[in-house]
Amino acid sequence: MEYSSIKAITPVDGRYQAKTESLQDIFSEFGLIKNRLFVELRWLKKLSKEANITELQELTTDEISWLMKIHDDFDENDANQVKKIERVTNHDVKAVEYFIKDKLSQHPVLARASEFTHFACTSEDINNLSYALMLSQGRDMVMLPTLYQLTDDLSQMAQQYKNNAMMARTHGQPATPTTMGKEFANVVYRLQRQLLQLEKVDILGKINGAVGNYNAHMIAYPDVDWMTLAQDFVEELNLDFNPFTTQIEPHDYIAELFHGLIRINVILIDLCRDIWGYVSLNFFKQKVIEGEVGSSTMPHKVNPIDFENAEGNLGLANALFQHLAEKLPISRFQRDLTDSTVLRSMGTAFGHSMIAWSSLRKGLSKLEINSAKMLEDLDNNWALLAEPIQTVMRRYGVENAYEKLKELTRGTDMNQKIIQDFIQTLSIPEDAKIQLLKLTPANYIGYAVEQTELI
């Protein structure tokens, strides 16, 4: 029976499959097998170039090309063949080794090199490098480009809305005005910092045997400088070498990577909730999409579902990332298998993130600023000018400035006339008085525009 996404157990591969498609070749079982295959073949190639391994003839350019085509041409049929072998071996890495040996048997020269497949390796030598490659591919080819696109969207919106004054709300109450653009700029700056840190996380790997000491390597070939060879091999995979491990690479870097993604997702949860609030306040309208239904019973509704979807999936992603980051660096003695089963959930965590980021970008594209509503909000809150008035009064030595504005504004409906009449009574220089009389809630925005332009 042909697989249908409608029968998928998780929404990552079911309902939201279209949003996670870019992750499938990387974080699926297919992706893991293909990366294992790549590591095994590159290790065989590396060993063939070591002069002290005399029983293994150095491979020619044509032989290396034939060898690597096993990886380059690897497809779903090959992956299914590996899984068929695994049903017999009950060991996923050994199944890849047997698959390679079967392929090598078809080449007269490489067949003689067959026993150097997986030479001196423990399964974790192959697995840690395979997962490292998956994380490197996922971060650099999918995650970072997507997050930079999202950050660019927000940066453009910051410039678009830099002059749109709005009343801020601290503790949910009317507060000093800002601009909508400055609020987006704040988010952009936060994301930029975290993205730079995410880029710089070293992705580590090791290939040093059963407990990290090259024990079998040294016994077989004591004249080989295995530590240098191992470091060269890992770095040739564009990974950073970890020289001190047990049977497993300790996964600290994975925790660092996932904590970075958690921080990014937390920033985006904060953004989703704020935009949800601005939609509720009618500061943003949402473009009506032909045929879409907001409510099954209230025909007028256009709900902020994209931001709600994003918030929910960001929370799911972070729950998984948090567990992975806390669990993976812990292993009993030199190795236990709990990390193996947990690592397979990486793709689910990335999947929920991708769903969220896609929904967020879609929601942002549907927003339309409602500047009239924002200006109306400001015009209904002239008490916001209590802050600048009392600050100028303090400059010129007016006693109890704060208390006088508190008495004037608290619990009273303020309007332009009351505020300006009060300014006229002040014993301050005339130019300062004129400056205050020019103030409105809509133009009392400080350096909001200039700060936004710096993003």
DRENDO-1510 file (C-alpha; in Angstrom, 1 decimal, always signed):
<recs>
REC; n; res; u; v; w
REC; 1; MET; +0.0; +0.0; +0.0 .
REC; 2; GLU; +1.4; +3.4; -1.0 .
REC; 3; TYR; +2.3; +5.7; +1.8 .
REC; 4; SER; +0.0; +8.7; +2.3 .
REC; 5; SER; +0.8; +11.7; +4.5 .
REC; 6; ILE; -2.8; +11.7; +5.7 .
REC; 7; LYS; -1.9; +8.6; +7.7 .
REC; 8; ALA; +1.2; +10.1; +9.3 .
REC; 9; ILE; +1.3; +9.9; +13.0 .
REC; 10; THR; +2.9; +13.3; +13.5 .
REC; 11; PRO; +1.8; +16.6; +11.8 .
REC; 12; VAL; +5.4; +17.2; +10.9 .
REC; 13; ASP; +5.2; +14.6; +8.1 .
REC; 14; GLY; +1.4; +14.8; +7.8 .
REC; 15; ARG; -0.6; +18.0; +7.9 .
REC; 16; TYR; +2.4; +20.2; +7.5 .
REC; 17; GLN; +4.5; +18.1; +5.2 .
REC; 18; ALA; +4.8; +20.9; +2.6 .
REC; 19; LYS; +6.5; +23.1; +5.2 .
REC; 20; THR; +9.0; +20.5; +6.2 .
REC; 21; GLU; +9.9; +19.1; +2.8 .
REC; 22; SER; +13.3; +20.8; +2.8 .
REC; 23; LEU; +14.3; +18.8; +5.9 .
REC; 24; GLN; +13.3; +15.3; +4.6 .
REC; 25; ASP; +16.5; +14.5; +2.7 .
REC; 26; ILE; +18.6; +15.6; +5.8 .
REC; 27; PHE; +16.8; +14.4; +8.9 .
REC; 28; SER; +14.9; +11.4; +7.7 .
REC; 29; GLU; +16.1; +7.7; +8.0 .
REC; 30; PHE; +17.1; +8.1; +4.4 .
REC; 31; GLY; +19.3; +11.1; +5.3 .
REC; 32; LEU; +20.9; +9.3; +8.2 .
REC; 33; ILE; +21.7; +6.2; +6.1 .
REC; 34; LYS; +23.2; +8.3; +3.3 .
REC; 35; ASN; +25.4; +10.2; +5.7 .
REC; 36; ARG; +26.6; +6.9; +7.3 .
REC; 37; LEU; +27.4; +5.7; +3.8 .
REC; 38; PHE; +29.4; +8.8; +3.1 .
REC; 39; VAL; +31.4; +8.6; +6.3 .
REC; 40; GLU; +32.2; +4.9; +5.7 .
REC; 41; LEU; +33.3; +5.4; +2.1 .
REC; 42; ARG; +35.4; +8.5; +3.0 .
REC; 43; TRP; +37.1; +6.5; +5.8 .
REC; 44; LEU; +38.0; +3.7; +3.4 .
REC; 45; LYS; +39.4; +6.3; +1.0 .
REC; 46; LYS; +41.4; +7.9; +3.8 .
REC; 47; LEU; +42.9; +4.6; +5.0 .
REC; 48; SER; +44.0; +3.8; +1.4 .
REC; 49; LYS; +46.2; +6.9; +1.4 .
REC; 50; GLU; +48.1; +5.9; +4.6 .
REC; 51; ALA; +51.4; +4.5; +3.6 .
REC; 52; ASN; +51.9; +2.4; +6.7 .
REC; 53; ILE; +48.7; +0.4; +6.0 .
REC; 54; THR; +50.5; -1.8; +3.5 .
REC; 55; GLU; +47.7; -4.3; +3.0 .
REC; 56; LEU; +45.5; -1.7; +1.5 .
REC; 57; GLN; +46.6; -0.4; -1.8 .
REC; 58; GLU; +46.1; +3.3; -2.4 .
REC; 59; LEU; +43.0; +3.9; -4.6 .
REC; 60; THR; +43.4; +5.5; -8.0 .
REC; 61; THR; +41.3; +8.5; -9.0 .
REC; 62; ASP; +39.0; +6.2; -11.1 .
REC; 63; GLU; +38.6; +3.8; -8.2 .
REC; 64; ILE; +37.8; +6.7; -5.8 .
REC; 65; SER; +35.3; +8.0; -8.3 .
REC; 66; TRP; +33.6; +4.6; -8.5 .
REC; 67; LEU; +33.6; +4.3; -4.7 .
REC; 68; MET; +32.0; +7.7; -4.1 .
REC; 69; LYS; +29.4; +7.0; -6.8 .
REC; 70; ILE; +27.9; +4.5; -4.3 .
REC; 71; HIS; +27.0; +7.6; -2.2 .
REC; 72; ASP; +26.3; +10.0; -5.0 .
REC; 73; ASP; +23.8; +7.6; -6.7 .
REC; 74; PHE; +22.3; +6.5; -3.5 .
REC; 75; ASP; +18.5; +6.5; -3.7 .
REC; 76; GLU; +15.4; +5.2; -1.9 .
REC; 77; ASN; +15.8; +1.8; -3.4 .
REC; 78; ASP; +19.3; +1.5; -2.0 .
REC; 79; ALA; +18.0; +2.8; +1.4 .
REC; 80; ASN; +15.4; +0.1; +1.4 .
REC; 81; GLN; +18.0; -2.5; +0.6 .
REC; 82; VAL; +20.0; -1.3; +3.7 .
REC; 83; LYS; +16.8; -1.6; +5.8 .
REC; 84; LYS; +16.3; -5.1; +4.4 .
REC; 85; ILE; +19.8; -6.1; +5.6 .
REC; 86; GLU; +19.1; -4.5; +8.9 .
REC; 87; ARG; +16.1; -6.8; +9.4 .
REC; 88; VAL; +18.6; -9.6; +9.5 .
REC; 89; THR; +21.5; -8.0; +11.4 .
REC; 90; ASN; +19.2; -6.0; +13.8 .
REC; 91; HIS; +22.0; -3.4; +13.7 .
REC; 92; ASP; +21.6; -0.3; +11.5 .
REC; 93; VAL; +25.3; +0.6; +11.1 .
REC; 94; LYS; +26.4; -3.0; +10.4 .
REC; 95; ALA; +23.7; -3.0; +7.7 .
REC; 96; VAL; +25.4; -0.1; +6.0 .
REC; 97; GLU; +28.8; -1.9; +6.2 .
REC; 98; TYR; +27.3; -5.0; +4.6 .
REC; 99; PHE; +25.6; -2.9; +1.9 .
REC; 100; ILE; +29.0; -1.4; +1.0 .
REC; 101; LYS; +30.8; -4.7; +1.0 .
REC; 102; ASP; +28.2; -6.0; -1.4 .
REC; 103; LYS; +28.8; -3.0; -3.7 .
REC; 104; LEU; +32.6; -3.5; -3.5 .
REC; 105; SER; +32.3; -7.1; -4.5 .
REC; 106; GLN; +31.2; -5.8; -7.9 .
REC; 107; HIS; +34.6; -4.1; -8.5 .
REC; 108; PRO; +37.7; -6.4; -9.0 .
REC; 109; VAL; +40.1; -4.1; -7.2 .
REC; 110; LEU; +37.9; -2.6; -4.5 .
REC; 111; ALA; +36.6; -6.1; -3.6 .
REC; 112; ARG; +40.1; -6.8; -2.2 .
REC; 113; ALA; +39.7; -3.7; +0.0 .
REC; 114; SER; +36.4; -4.9; +1.4 .
REC; 115; GLU; +37.6; -5.8; +4.9 .
REC; 116; PHE; +38.9; -2.3; +5.4 .
REC; 117; THR; +35.3; -1.1; +5.4 .
REC; 118; HIS; +34.5; +0.1; +8.9 .
REC; 119; PHE; +38.1; -0.7; +9.9 .
REC; 120; ALA; +38.7; -0.3; +13.6 .
REC; 121; CYS; +35.5; +1.7; +14.0 .
REC; 122; THR; +32.8; +1.4; +16.6 .
REC; 123; SER; +29.3; +2.3; +15.4 .
REC; 124; GLU; +29.4; +5.6; +17.2 .
REC; 125; ASP; +32.5; +6.6; +15.1 .
REC; 126; ILE; +30.2; +6.5; +12.1 .
REC; 127; ASN; +27.0; +7.8; +13.9 .
REC; 128; ASN; +28.5; +10.9; +15.5 .
REC; 129; LEU; +30.0; +12.0; +12.2 .
REC; 130; SER; +26.8; +11.3; +10.4 .
REC; 131; TYR; +24.7; +13.3; +12.8 .
REC; 132; ALA; +27.3; +16.1; +12.8 .
REC; 133; LEU; +27.0; +16.2; +9.0 .
REC; 134; MET; +23.2; +16.2; +9.3 .
REC; 135; LEU; +23.3; +19.1; +11.8 .
REC; 136; SER; +25.8; +21.0; +9.6 .
REC; 137; GLN; +23.6; +20.5; +6.5 .
REC; 138; GLY; +20.4; +21.4; +8.4 .
REC; 139; ARG; +21.9; +24.5; +10.0 .
REC; 140; ASP; +23.7; +25.9; +6.9 .
REC; 141; MET; +21.4; +24.8; +4.1 .
REC; 142; VAL; +18.0; +25.2; +5.7 .
REC; 143; MET; +17.8; +26.8; +9.1 .
REC; 144; LEU; +20.1; +29.8; +8.7 .
REC; 145; PRO; +18.8; +30.7; +5.3 .
REC; 146; THR; +15.2; +30.5; +6.5 .
REC; 147; LEU; +15.9; +32.5; +9.6 .
REC; 148; TYR; +17.8; +35.2; +7.7 .
REC; 149; GLN; +14.8; +35.4; +5.3 .
REC; 150; LEU; +12.5; +35.9; +8.3 .
REC; 151; THR; +14.9; +38.5; +9.8 .
REC; 152; ASP; +15.0; +40.3; +6.5 .
REC; 153; ASP; +11.2; +40.4; +6.4 .
REC; 154; LEU; +11.1; +41.9; +9.8 .
REC; 155; SER; +13.9; +44.4; +8.9 .
REC; 156; GLN; +11.9; +45.6; +5.8 .
REC; 157; MET; +8.8; +46.0; +8.0 .
REC; 158; ALA; +10.8; +48.0; +10.5 .
REC; 159; GLN; +11.8; +50.5; +7.7 .
REC; 160; GLN; +8.2; +50.4; +6.3 .
REC; 161; TYR; +6.7; +51.3; +9.7 .
REC; 162; LYS; +9.5; +53.5; +11.1 .
REC; 163; ASN; +7.3; +56.6; +11.1 .
REC; 164; ASN; +4.1; +55.0; +12.3 .
REC; 165; ALA; +3.7; +56.4; +15.8 .
REC; 166; MET; +1.9; +54.2; +18.3 .
REC; 167; MET; +1.2; +54.2; +22.0 .
REC; 168; ALA; +3.4; +51.8; +23.9 .
REC; 169; ARG; +1.9; +49.6; +26.7 .
REC; 170; THR; +4.1; +48.8; +29.7 .
REC; 171; HIS; +2.3; +46.5; +32.1 .
REC; 172; GLY; -0.6; +46.6; +29.6 .
REC; 173; GLN; -1.2; +50.3; +30.4 .
REC; 174; PRO; -0.7; +53.4; +28.3 .
REC; 175; ALA; +3.0; +54.4; +28.1 .
REC; 176; THR; +5.4; +56.6; +26.3 .
REC; 177; PRO; +4.9; +56.5; +22.5 .
REC; 178; THR; +7.1; +54.6; +20.1 .
REC; 179; THR; +6.8; +53.6; +16.5 .
REC; 180; MET; +5.8; +50.3; +15.1 .
REC; 181; GLY; +9.0; +50.2; +13.1 .
REC; 182; LYS; +11.1; +50.6; +16.2 .
REC; 183; GLU; +9.3; +47.6; +17.7 .
REC; 184; PHE; +10.2; +45.5; +14.7 .
REC; 185; ALA; +13.8; +46.8; +14.8 .
REC; 186; ASN; +14.1; +45.6; +18.4 .
REC; 187; VAL; +13.3; +42.1; +17.3 .
REC; 188; VAL; +15.6; +42.2; +14.3 .
REC; 189; TYR; +18.6; +43.2; +16.6 .
REC; 190; ARG; +17.8; +40.4; +19.0 .
REC; 191; LEU; +17.6; +37.9; +16.2 .
REC; 192; GLN; +20.8; +39.1; +14.5 .
REC; 193; ARG; +22.8; +38.6; +17.8 .
REC; 194; GLN; +21.5; +35.0; +18.2 .
REC; 195; LEU; +22.0; +34.1; +14.5 .
REC; 196; LEU; +25.7; +35.1; +14.7 .
REC; 197; GLN; +26.1; +32.9; +17.8 .
REC; 198; LEU; +24.3; +30.0; +16.0 .
REC; 199; GLU; +26.6; +30.3; +13.0 .
REC; 200; LYS; +29.7; +30.1; +15.3 .
REC; 201; VAL; +28.7; +26.9; +17.1 .
REC; 202; ASP; +31.5; +24.4; +16.4 .
REC; 203; ILE; +30.1; +21.1; +15.0 .
REC; 204; LEU; +32.4; +18.4; +16.4 .
REC; 205; GLY; +33.3; +14.9; +15.4 .
REC; 206; LYS; +35.5; +12.0; +16.5 .
REC; 207; ILE; +36.7; +8.7; +15.0 .
REC; 208; ASN; +38.8; +7.0; +17.8 .
REC; 209; GLY; +37.3; +3.6; +18.5 .
REC; 210; ALA; +35.5; +1.8; +21.2 .
REC; 211; VAL; +36.3; +4.1; +24.2 .
REC; 212; GLY; +38.2; +6.9; +22.5 .
REC; 213; ASN; +41.8; +5.6; +22.8 .
REC; 214; TYR; +42.5; +4.1; +19.4 .
REC; 215; ASN; +43.1; +0.7; +21.1 .
REC; 216; ALA; +42.3; -1.5; +18.1 .
REC; 217; HIS; +44.0; +0.9; +15.7 .
REC; 218; MET; +47.3; +0.8; +17.6 .
REC; 219; ILE; +47.3; -3.0; +17.8 .
REC; 220; ALA; +46.7; -3.4; +14.1 .
REC; 221; TYR; +49.1; -0.7; +12.9 .
REC; 222; PRO; +51.3; +0.7; +15.6 .
REC; 223; ASP; +53.3; +2.8; +13.1 .
REC; 224; VAL; +50.4; +4.9; +12.0 .
REC; 225; ASP; +49.9; +8.2; +13.7 .
REC; 226; TRP; +46.2; +7.6; +14.4 .
REC; 227; MET; +45.5; +10.7; +16.3 .
REC; 228; THR; +46.7; +12.9; +13.5 .
REC; 229; LEU; +45.0; +10.7; +10.9 .
REC; 230; ALA; +41.7; +10.9; +12.8 .
REC; 231; GLN; +41.9; +14.7; +13.1 .
REC; 232; ASP; +42.7; +15.1; +9.4 .
REC; 233; PHE; +39.8; +12.9; +8.5 .
REC; 234; VAL; +37.2; +14.8; +10.6 .
REC; 235; GLU; +38.4; +18.1; +9.4 .
REC; 236; GLU; +38.3; +17.0; +5.8 .
REC; 237; LEU; +34.5; +16.5; +6.5 .
REC; 238; ASN; +34.4; +20.2; +7.4 .
REC; 239; LEU; +33.8; +19.4; +11.0 .
REC; 240; ASP; +35.8; +20.3; +14.1 .
REC; 241; PHE; +37.8; +17.6; +15.7 .
REC; 242; ASN; +37.1; +16.5; +19.3 .
REC; 243; PRO; +40.2; +14.7; +20.6 .
REC; 244; PHE; +38.8; +13.7; +24.0 .
REC; 245; THR; +35.8; +11.4; +24.1 .
REC; 246; THR; +34.6; +8.1; +25.4 .
REC; 247; GLN; +32.9; +5.8; +22.9 .
REC; 248; ILE; +30.6; +8.7; +22.1 .
REC; 249; GLU; +31.3; +12.3; +21.2 .
REC; 250; PRO; +29.8; +13.9; +24.3 .
REC; 251; HIS; +27.2; +16.0; +22.4 .
REC; 252; ASP; +27.9; +19.3; +24.2 .
REC; 253; TYR; +28.1; +21.1; +20.9 .
REC; 254; ILE; +24.6; +19.8; +20.1 .
REC; 255; ALA; +23.3; +21.3; +23.3 .
REC; 256; GLU; +24.9; +24.6; +22.4 .
REC; 257; LEU; +23.3; +24.5; +19.0 .
REC; 258; PHE; +19.9; +23.6; +20.4 .
REC; 259; HIS; +20.1; +26.2; +23.1 .
REC; 260; GLY; +20.8; +28.8; +20.4 .
REC; 261; LEU; +17.7; +27.7; +18.5 .
REC; 262; ILE; +15.7; +27.8; +21.8 .
REC; 263; ARG; +16.7; +31.4; +22.3 .
REC; 264; ILE; +15.7; +32.3; +18.7 .
REC; 265; ASN; +12.4; +30.6; +19.1 .
REC; 266; VAL; +11.7; +32.3; +22.4 .
REC; 267; ILE; +12.3; +35.7; +20.7 .
REC; 268; LEU; +9.8; +34.7; +18.0 .
REC; 269; ILE; +7.2; +33.5; +20.5 .
REC; 270; ASP; +7.5; +37.0; +22.1 .
REC; 271; LEU; +7.0; +38.5; +18.6 .
REC; 272; CYS; +4.0; +36.3; +17.8 .
REC; 273; ARG; +2.3; +37.3; +21.0 .
REC; 274; ASP; +2.9; +41.0; +20.5 .
REC; 275; ILE; +1.6; +40.9; +16.9 .
REC; 276; TRP; -1.4; +38.9; +18.1 .
REC; 277; GLY; -2.0; +41.7; +20.6 .
REC; 278; TYR; -1.6; +44.5; +17.9 .
REC; 279; VAL; -4.1; +42.7; +15.7 .
REC; 280; SER; -6.5; +42.5; +18.6 .
REC; 281; LEU; -6.0; +46.3; +19.2 .
REC; 282; ASN; -6.7; +46.8; +15.5 .
REC; 283; PHE; -3.2; +48.3; +15.0 .
REC; 284; PHE; -2.9; +45.8; +12.2 .
REC; 285; LYS; -5.5; +44.6; +9.8 .
REC; 286; GLN; -5.1; +41.2; +8.0 .
REC; 287; LYS; -5.5; +40.9; +4.3 .
REC; 288; VAL; -8.6; +38.9; +3.4 .
REC; 289; ILE; -7.7; +35.8; +1.4 .
REC; 290; GLU; -10.4; +34.8; -1.1 .
REC; 291; GLY; -12.2; +31.6; +0.1 .
REC; 292; GLU; -10.6; +31.5; +3.6 .
REC; 293; VAL; -12.9; +31.1; +6.6 .
REC; 294; GLY; -12.1; +32.7; +9.9 .
REC; 295; SER; -14.8; +31.1; +12.1 .
REC; 296; SER; -17.2; +28.3; +11.4 .
REC; 297; THR; -20.0; +30.3; +13.0 .
REC; 298; MET; -19.0; +34.0; +12.8 .
REC; 299; PRO; -18.7; +35.0; +9.2 .
REC; 300; HIS; -17.0; +38.4; +9.9 .
REC; 301; LYS; -13.9; +37.0; +11.6 .
REC; 302; VAL; -10.4; +37.1; +10.2 .
REC; 303; ASN; -8.4; +35.4; +13.0 .
REC; 304; PRO; -4.6; +35.7; +13.5 .
REC; 305; ILE; -4.2; +32.0; +13.0 .
REC; 306; ASP; -0.7; +32.1; +11.5 .
REC; 307; PHE; +0.7; +33.7; +14.6 .
REC; 308; GLU; -1.1; +31.3; +16.8 .
REC; 309; ASN; +0.1; +28.3; +14.7 .
REC; 310; ALA; +3.7; +29.7; +14.9 .
REC; 311; GLU; +3.5; +30.2; +18.7 .
REC; 312; GLY; +2.2; +26.6; +19.2 .
REC; 313; ASN; +4.9; +25.0; +17.0 .
REC; 314; LEU; +7.7; +27.1; +18.5 .
REC; 315; GLY; +6.7; +25.8; +21.9 .
REC; 316; LEU; +6.7; +22.2; +20.7 .
REC; 317; ALA; +10.1; +22.7; +19.1 .
REC; 318; ASN; +11.6; +24.2; +22.2 .
REC; 319; ALA; +10.3; +21.4; +24.4 .
REC; 320; LEU; +12.1; +18.9; +22.2 .
REC; 321; PHE; +15.2; +21.0; +21.9 .
REC; 322; GLN; +15.3; +21.4; +25.6 .
REC; 323; HIS; +15.0; +17.7; +26.3 .
REC; 324; LEU; +17.7; +16.9; +23.7 .
REC; 325; ALA; +20.0; +19.5; +25.1 .
REC; 326; GLU; +19.6; +18.2; +28.6 .
REC; 327; LYS; +19.7; +14.5; +27.8 .
REC; 328; LEU; +22.3; +14.1; +25.1 .
REC; 329; PRO; +25.4; +15.2; +27.1 .
REC; 330; ILE; +24.7; +12.6; +29.7 .
REC; 331; SER; +25.8; +9.0; +29.2 .
REC; 332; ARG; +26.4; +6.2; +31.7 .
REC; 333; PHE; +30.1; +5.4; +32.0 .
REC; 334; GLN; +31.7; +5.2; +28.5 .
REC; 335; ARG; +28.4; +4.6; +26.6 .
REC; 336; ASP; +24.8; +3.9; +26.9 .
REC; 337; LEU; +22.2; +3.8; +24.1 .
REC; 338; THR; +19.8; +6.4; +25.3 .
REC; 339; ASP; +21.3; +9.1; +23.1 .
REC; 340; SER; +20.8; +6.9; +20.0 .
REC; 341; THR; +17.0; +6.8; +20.2 .
REC; 342; VAL; +16.7; +10.4; +21.3 .
REC; 343; LEU; +18.9; +11.7; +18.4 .
REC; 344; ARG; +16.3; +10.4; +16.0 .
REC; 345; SER; +13.9; +13.0; +17.2 .
REC; 346; MET; +16.1; +15.9; +16.0 .
REC; 347; GLY; +14.2; +16.1; +12.8 .
REC; 348; THR; +10.9; +16.5; +14.6 .
REC; 349; ALA; +12.3; +19.5; +16.6 .
REC; 350; PHE; +13.6; +21.1; +13.5 .
REC; 351; GLY; +10.3; +20.3; +11.7 .
REC; 352; HIS; +8.2; +22.1; +14.3 .
REC; 353; SER; +10.5; +25.1; +14.0 .
REC; 354; MET; +10.2; +25.1; +10.2 .
REC; 355; ILE; +6.4; +24.9; +10.5 .
REC; 356; ALA; +6.5; +27.9; +12.9 .
REC; 357; TRP; +8.8; +30.0; +10.8 .
REC; 358; SER; +6.8; +29.4; +7.7 .
REC; 359; SER; +3.5; +30.3; +9.4 .
REC; 360; LEU; +5.1; +33.4; +10.9 .
REC; 361; ARG; +6.4; +34.6; +7.5 .
REC; 362; LYS; +2.9; +33.9; +6.0 .
REC; 363; GLY; +1.2; +35.9; +8.8 .
REC; 364; LEU; +3.6; +38.8; +8.4 .
REC; 365; SER; +2.9; +39.0; +4.7 .
REC; 366; LYS; -0.8; +39.4; +5.4 .
REC; 367; LEU; -0.5; +42.4; +7.8 .
REC; 368; GLU; -1.6; +45.9; +6.9 .
REC; 369; ILE; -0.8; +48.8; +9.2 .
REC; 370; ASN; -3.8; +50.7; +10.5 .
REC; 371; SER; -2.2; +54.0; +11.2 .
REC; 372; ALA; -5.5; +55.8; +11.7 .
REC; 373; LYS; -6.4; +53.5; +14.7 .
REC; 374; MET; -2.9; +54.0; +16.1 .
REC; 375; LEU; -3.2; +57.8; +15.9 .
REC; 376; GLU; -6.7; +57.7; +17.4 .
REC; 377; ASP; -5.2; +55.7; +20.3 .
REC; 378; LEU; -2.5; +58.3; +20.8 .
REC; 379; ASP; -5.0; +61.2; +20.6 .
REC; 380; ASN; -7.1; +59.6; +23.3 .
REC; 381; ASN; -4.1; +59.6; +25.7 .
REC; 382; TRP; -2.7; +63.1; +26.1 .
REC; 383; ALA; -1.7; +62.1; +29.7 .
REC; 384; LEU; +1.3; +60.5; +27.9 .
REC; 385; LEU; +2.9; +64.0; +27.8 .
REC; 386; ALA; +3.1; +64.0; +31.6 .
REC; 387; GLU; +6.6; +62.4; +31.3 .
REC; 388; PRO; +8.3; +65.1; +29.1 .
REC; 389; ILE; +6.6; +68.0; +30.9 .
REC; 390; GLN; +7.7; +66.9; +34.3 .
REC; 391; THR; +11.2; +66.1; +33.0 .
REC; 392; VAL; +11.6; +69.6; +31.5 .
REC; 393; MET; +10.2; +71.1; +34.8 .
REC; 394; ARG; +12.9; +69.2; +36.7 .
REC; 395; ARG; +15.6; +70.7; +34.3 .
REC; 396; TYR; +14.6; +74.2; +35.3 .
REC; 397; GLY; +14.3; +73.5; +39.0 .
REC; 398; VAL; +10.5; +73.5; +39.4 .
REC; 399; GLU; +9.9; +71.8; +42.7 .
REC; 400; ASN; +7.7; +68.6; +43.0 .
REC; 401; ALA; +7.5; +68.4; +39.2 .
REC; 402; TYR; +6.6; +64.7; +39.2 .
REC; 403; GLU; +4.0; +65.1; +42.0 .
REC; 404; LYS; +2.3; +68.0; +40.2 .
REC; 405; LEU; +1.9; +66.0; +37.0 .
REC; 406; LYS; +0.7; +63.0; +39.0 .
REC; 407; GLU; -2.0; +65.2; +40.6 .
REC; 408; LEU; -3.0; +66.6; +37.2 .
REC; 409; THR; -3.2; +63.4; +35.2 .
REC; 410; ARG; -4.0; +60.5; +37.4 .
REC; 411; GLY; -7.7; +59.4; +37.3 .
REC; 412; THR; -8.5; +62.3; +35.0 .
REC; 413; ASP; -9.5; +62.3; +31.3 .
REC; 414; MET; -6.7; +64.3; +29.8 .
REC; 415; ASN; -7.0; +66.2; +26.5 .
REC; 416; GLN; -4.9; +68.7; +24.5 .
REC; 417; LYS; -6.4; +71.7; +26.1 .
REC; 418; ILE; -5.9; +70.7; +29.7 .
REC; 419; ILE; -2.3; +69.7; +29.0 .
REC; 420; GLN; -1.5; +73.0; +27.1 .
REC; 421; ASP; -3.2; +75.1; +29.7 .
REC; 422; PHE; -1.0; +73.6; +32.3 .
REC; 423; ILE; +2.1; +74.2; +30.3 .
REC; 424; GLN; +1.2; +77.9; +30.0 .
REC; 425; THR; +1.2; +78.2; +33.8 .
REC; 426; LEU; +4.8; +76.9; +34.2 .
REC; 427; SER; +7.6; +79.1; +35.4 .
REC; 428; ILE; +10.1; +77.9; +32.8 .
REC; 429; PRO; +11.9; +79.7; +29.9 .
REC; 430; GLU; +9.7; +80.7; +27.0 .
REC; 431; ASP; +11.5; +78.6; +24.4 .
REC; 432; ALA; +11.1; +75.5; +26.6 .
REC; 433; LYS; +7.4; +76.3; +27.0 .
REC; 434; ILE; +7.1; +76.7; +23.2 .
REC; 435; GLN; +8.8; +73.3; +22.7 .
REC; 436; LEU; +6.4; +71.6; +25.1 .
REC; 437; LEU; +3.4; +73.3; +23.4 .
REC; 438; LYS; +4.4; +71.7; +20.1 .
REC; 439; LEU; +4.4; +68.2; +21.6 .
REC; 440; THR; +1.6; +65.8; +20.8 .
REC; 441; PRO; +1.4; +62.1; +21.7 .
REC; 442; ALA; +2.1; +61.3; +18.0 .
REC; 443; ASN; +5.3; +63.3; +17.7 .
REC; 444; TYR; +6.7; +62.4; +21.1 .
REC; 445; ILE; +8.7; +59.5; +19.8 .
REC; 446; GLY; +12.3; +60.3; +20.7 .
REC; 447; TYR; +14.9; +58.7; +18.4 .
REC; 448; ALA; +12.6; +55.9; +17.4 .
REC; 449; VAL; +13.0; +56.7; +13.7 .
REC; 450; GLU; +16.7; +57.2; +13.8 .
REC; 451; GLN; +17.3; +54.0; +15.8 .
REC; 452; THR; +15.2; +52.0; +13.3 .
REC; 453; GLU; +17.3; +53.3; +10.4 .
REC; 454; LEU; +20.4; +51.8; +12.1 .
REC; 455; ILE; +19.1; +48.3; +11.6 .
</recs>
